[in-house]
């Protein structure tokens, strides 16, 4: 009797812990490197399809990865503003109107969340974390591909 109770509790624990590590918390695959927990009325997480629709409406995309990561491949039209350069009070050149939406992304969504927090604290009203390049299914360009053609 004790053994069967122990087995039942053990199986339940394994089942629950297995779900905790395998059940998605975010609506994207793969999941961000660490759980995203920031909450603020101005902060929203959006899936790649929603982000793409916002981009088509002209919402600027801020890539907060480091310059070498950006150069290796980035979302066409995105602007590189590394997280390490963002400070409270930042107003982005590519998104100077803090009352308009801005999309933020990194590799997995974690740095994008940290950047989003800084932007919200800086007065941005609509900051959308679009997760990262790991979840983006629509392709990338390199600096050479996104640079304008040289003038002769």
C-alpha positions in Angstrom: 0.0 0.0 0.0 2.8 2.4 0.9 4.7 1.5 -2.2 1.7 2.1 -4.5 1.0 5.5 -2.9 4.7 6.4 -3.3 4.6 5.3 -6.9 1.4 7.3 -7.6 2.9 10.4 -6.0 6.2 9.9 -7.9 4.4 9.5 -11.3 2.3 12.6 -10.6 5.5 14.5 -9.8 7.2 13.4 -12.9 4.2 14.1 -15.0 3.9 17.6 -13.6 7.6 18.4 -13.7 7.7 17.1 -17.3 5.0 19.5 -18.3 6.7 22.4 -16.6 9.8 21.9 -18.8 7.9 20.9 -22.0 4.6 22.7 -22.0 5.0 26.1 -23.8 4.7 29.2 -21.7 4.9 31.5 -24.7 3.1 31.1 -28.0 6.3 30.6 -30.0 8.8 27.9 -30.8 11.4 27.7 -29.5 10.7 29.1 -26.2 12.7 32.1 -25.0 16.0 31.3 -23.2 14.4 32.3 -19.8 10.8 33.0 -18.9 9.5 36.4 -19.8 7.8 38.0 -16.8 7.7 41.7 -17.3 4.2 43.2 -17.0 3.1 46.7 -17.8 0.1 48.1 -19.6 2.4 49.5 -22.3 4.2 46.2 -22.9 2.9 43.5 -25.1 4.3 40.2 -26.5 3.3 39.4 -30.1 3.9 36.4 -32.3 5.8 36.7 -35.6 2.7 36.8 -37.7 1.3 39.8 -35.7 4.7 41.5 -35.8 4.8 41.1 -39.5 1.3 42.7 -39.8 2.5 45.6 -37.6 5.6 46.0 -39.8 3.4 46.2 -42.9 1.6 49.1 -41.2 4.9 50.9 -40.7 5.7 50.1 -37.1 9.5 50.4 -36.7 11.5 47.3 -35.7 14.4 47.6 -33.2 16.9 44.8 -33.1 18.6 44.9 -29.7 21.3 42.3 -30.4 24.9 43.2 -30.7 26.3 44.6 -34.0 28.0 41.4 -35.0 24.8 39.4 -34.5 22.9 42.0 -36.5 25.5 41.9 -39.3 25.2 38.1 -39.5 21.5 38.3 -40.4 18.6 40.6 -39.4 15.0 41.3 -40.3 14.8 43.5 -43.3 14.1 47.1 -42.3 15.1 46.6 -38.7 17.4 49.1 -36.9 20.2 47.9 -34.7 20.1 49.5 -31.2 22.0 47.1 -28.9 20.5 46.6 -25.5 23.9 47.7 -24.0 23.3 51.2 -25.4 19.8 51.7 -24.1 19.5 53.8 -20.9 16.5 55.2 -19.1 15.2 58.2 -20.9 16.2 56.9 -24.3 14.3 58.2 -27.3 15.0 56.2 -30.4 15.9 58.1 -33.6 14.0 55.5 -35.6 11.0 55.8 -33.3 11.0 59.4 -31.9 7.3 59.6 -31.1 6.9 57.7 -27.8 3.1 57.6 -28.3 3.4 55.4 -31.4 4.0 51.6 -31.4 7.5 50.1 -31.7 8.5 46.5 -32.2 11.6 45.1 -30.3 13.4 41.8 -30.8 16.6 40.0 -30.1 17.6 36.3 -30.5 15.1 34.6 -28.2 13.0 37.4 -26.6 14.8 37.9 -23.3 16.9 40.9 -24.3 13.9 42.3 -26.1 12.0 42.2 -22.9 14.8 44.0 -21.0 14.9 46.6 -23.8 11.1 46.9 -23.7 11.2 47.6 -20.0 13.7 50.5 -20.6 11.6 51.9 -23.4 8.4 51.8 -21.3 10.3 53.5 -18.4 11.4 56.1 -21.0 7.8 56.9 -21.8 7.0 54.7 -24.8 3.3 53.8 -24.7 3.1 50.8 -27.0 6.2 48.5 -26.9 5.8 45.1 -28.6 8.2 42.3 -27.9 8.2 40.2 -31.1 10.5 37.6 -29.4 13.6 36.9 -31.5 15.3 35.7 -34.6 15.0 32.1 -33.4 11.2 32.3 -33.8 11.1 34.5 -37.0 10.1 32.3 -39.9 10.2 35.0 -42.6 13.9 35.2 -43.5 16.8 37.6 -42.9 19.1 39.8 -44.8 22.8 40.6 -44.1 24.3 44.1 -44.1 25.5 43.7 -47.7 22.0 42.8 -48.8 20.3 45.7 -46.9 22.9 48.3 -47.8 22.0 50.6 -50.7 23.9 50.1 -54.0 27.0 52.2 -54.2 26.8 55.2 -56.4 29.3 55.3 -59.3 
